[in-house]
């Protein structure tokens, strides 16, 4: 997924391990601005910047600290996003079904806000997460522009058809 980041992009990272791993792989891009509410991603980018492995800008979105999810969230976080334009949002998913992308928490308004503000939405999800549902659905499939996954498990044909039908 990191290969889709281009010089001067304004990108946003959602929460989770897969987005943290993508942030770890950011290399060779110049002039990017990164927005995140993820404390692990913030820490990773600060370390990369200290080692001069990352030269872009880091914007840490404010909000209430959620220790379970290791992030900030809430009304302050979503209000900050209301006036920000994002080129590409890279978001994880707990599951993806024909109905849409699902997350593990009902409180994930951050996800929905990032989807609304981004020109391009990339969902990063391991192949075993397809054709399943979770608690909260922050967006439909047609809100996604790109899906990045692995080849470890076969994605069911009905799920592939739903993705193709949504564009």
SULRAZI-V510984 format. One record per pair of residues at least 24 apart in sequence whose C-alpha atoms are under 6 Angstrom apart, sorted by the first residue. I is the first residue (numbers start at 1). J is the second residue. If there is no record, write none. Layout:
I_J + I_J
This chain:
2_26 + 7_31 + 7_32 + 8_32 + 10_86 + 10_87 + 11_86 + 11_87 + 11_88 + 11_89 + 12_36 + 12_89 + 13_89 + 13_90 + 14_91 + 31_56 + 32_56 + 33_57 + 33_58 + 34_58 + 34_59 + 35_59 + 35_60 + 36_60 + 36_61 + 37_61 + 37_71 + 37_72 + 38_71 + 39_70 + 39_71 + 85_117 + 86_117 + 86_118 + 87_118 + 87_119 + 88_118 + 88_120 + 88_121 + 89_118 + 89_121 + 89_122 + 90_122 + 90_123 + 91_123 + 91_124 + 92_123 + 92_124 + 92_125 + 93_125 + 95_129 + 95_130 + 95_132 + 95_133 + 96_130 + 96_131 + 96_132 + 97_131 + 97_132 + 97_133 + 98_159 + 98_162 + 100_139 + 100_140 + 100_141 + 101_137 + 101_139 + 102_134 + 102_136 + 102_137 + 103_134 + 103_136 + 104_134 + 104_135 + 106_136 + 112_138 + 120_145 + 121_145 + 122_146 + 122_147 + 123_147 + 124_148 + 125_149 + 126_150 + 127_153 + 128_153 + 131_159 + 141_166 + 142_166
